[in-house]
Amino acid sequence: MISSRNTELTILFGAICDGLRQEVRYRQLAQLIAPKEVMSLTEEREAQLVCSLAYYIRNIGFTVQVDSYFYDEPSSRRPDLAMFLPASREYLFLEVKIINPNSGFSGAIEDIEKLNSVVSARDKRNGLIAIGFRNPTGRKETFDNKYSKLSNSIQNKYPYREIGIKKIDLESMDNQAIYAMAGFWVHKQGQ
């Protein structure tokens, strides 16, 4: 069961990374049709990013619910995504957080703290997806270091493990982002 769950989580992370790249590619094409519109994914709010990710995750075969509910938590506590893992036969609840290159990652830690505070074992099948876009201008390159620090902070203070961190080259498809970063952490089972 653990092996199939790990495989599912790896596939899911791959779909998230591929989905980001495909969404940027789609927006590049849309920019040709409407050149005066801002089509960059960097300009979207978190809710739009969540919907875009849900679309690509569905395309590879996962059942996905946006703005879902935990099993036993109050209905006001809604994770951004819930997806059914078919091989594991369980739901995974995920928060999605945008992390900008020139700001901290306290919002991601706040989401981990919220996720970690749930009581029900079924609701503890949860995790965090952190997404960010590196703009072409700015300070010295430290964006990927930020994700390493975030991962260390999460794994040292909370019962979560890293599924992956990936730098996604956007190959000049978006003039507002030279690459994207994605990170994925899940609650350790049994803790």
Steps between C-alpha positions, in 0.01 A plus 500: 500500500778747585680427174187563291427817697855627441465423129167684488649802677796505261262482202288776653802727548605435141151595382516824698837593346392400149171683548676825591711475188201417278295786646782745425524356146123536454515861618786570259278382216205705631729805506533471121125535466466785750841674512379790717367274776721394791496121481782421739427243770709720729212749507239249620365471848537180699146383417570513126826312544314233700242463221772473236681231700174309555443489125839340430474261793161383369652447155727226632216315671465627857158600632543858621276731701581869532426679829406170659422403859687290753312194629469603864616861526248788506367588156669840522836316473526434128822384338569633151499153341382152588590213275429133507812285473369194312767245594505605867122538503513813713454873469788743530422857605737771375559867562659699219715800581664748264850598607650804333876535449524826693290408802521249781326167531304565820168440318612146415595437863160635613330252268714213634410602856130497411534160334701363791234606751228270361403215732341225292737243350309520169544878493873464571541360149592847387782706358625820345585602145715815475524672161703803401618678187843659468481835326774592252626794705577532864751415763774241492372149426373344824154372407588131496680549834173633641329171416779305670461714811124456489540123472743489792266713709202277423679170554686608817198645681202302371425134417514558123728353237611644171374329186698732277627846412546581135617793294289518183670680211249704306729543196407864441131411470402767755670838496412546868654174622821326402414188699255363754573320825273232640523321832281223644483373859261250660419407858688191613260211549440394858613829655 
